[in-house]
Amino acid sequence: MKNPATGSEMVDRLLESLSRCFDVNTAKAVIELRQDELARRRMEELGIKSDEGLLSPEEETEYDALIEVSDVIATLQVKARQQLVGAESS
């Protein structure tokens, strides 16, 4: 029997399905996404507190969520770049 996919593999499969919906303009827009300045500063603040072991449970939840969303955006950007490369070679 085949091993079940891990959570991260399932997320990757879902993001792959989503990225196939990108047209060239959408792919370019996703690639150009940059983190909001307020969110970036908050992540830095929470990262410093995390490194020092000073996060409250609520801050840890917030930090984990920010990291997860950042990872999803980064993955979508990779997939958008792949879509553009595929479109250019067609």
N, C-alpha and C positions, 0 to 999 in steps of 0.2 A: 504494500500500500504506500502511496506517495505521502511524504511528510506534508502536513498542512503548512500553508504560508504563514510567515511571521507577521506581526502587526505592521512592521515597517514595509514589508513586501506588499501587503495589501494596500497600504497608503500609496505606495509607488504605483501600483496597478491602477488605482483610482485617479491619481494625478496624470498618469499616462493617457487614460481615457479622456480626461478633461482637456489635456493639451492637444489632442487630435482635433478638437473643435476650433483651435486658434486659426484665424486667417493670418495673413502676413502682417497686417496692421496691429492685430491683437498681440501677436507674438512679439513684435517690436515694442509695444507698450509695456508688456510684462517684463521684458528684458530691461527696460529703462526705469522700472520701479525703483525708488530709493526710499529708505526708511524715513519716516516722519521724525523730525528733530526732537519733539517731545518724547516720542517712544524710544528713540535712540538714547537720550539722556537717562530715561527711566531704567532702561536695560543696563546701562553702565552703572548707575547707582545701585541697582539690585545685585549686579555682578560683583561689585566691590564688597557689599555686605555679605554676599554668599561666600566669597573667598575668605572673609573674616569670621564666618560661622555665626553671623548676626541676624539672619533673616527670621522674621516671624513666620508662623505657618501660613498666614495670608499672603505675605510677600513671596514665600517660596512657591505657592500656587500661582501667583501672578507671574513670577519669573519663569517658571516652567511653561506657562501658557505663551508668554512672549517668545521664548526660545522655540517652542513647537511651531508657532505661526511663522516665525522667521525661517525655520527649516522648510516649511511648506512653500513659502514664497521662493526661497532659493532653489528648491527642486523644480518648481514651475518655470523658473527662469532658465534652468538647464534644459528642460524639455522644450521651451519656446525656442532656444537657440538651435536645438536639434531639428525642430520643425522648419526653421528658416534655412538651415543647411540643406534639408531635404527639398524644400521648395526651390532653392537656387540651383540644385543639381538636376531638377526635372526639366 
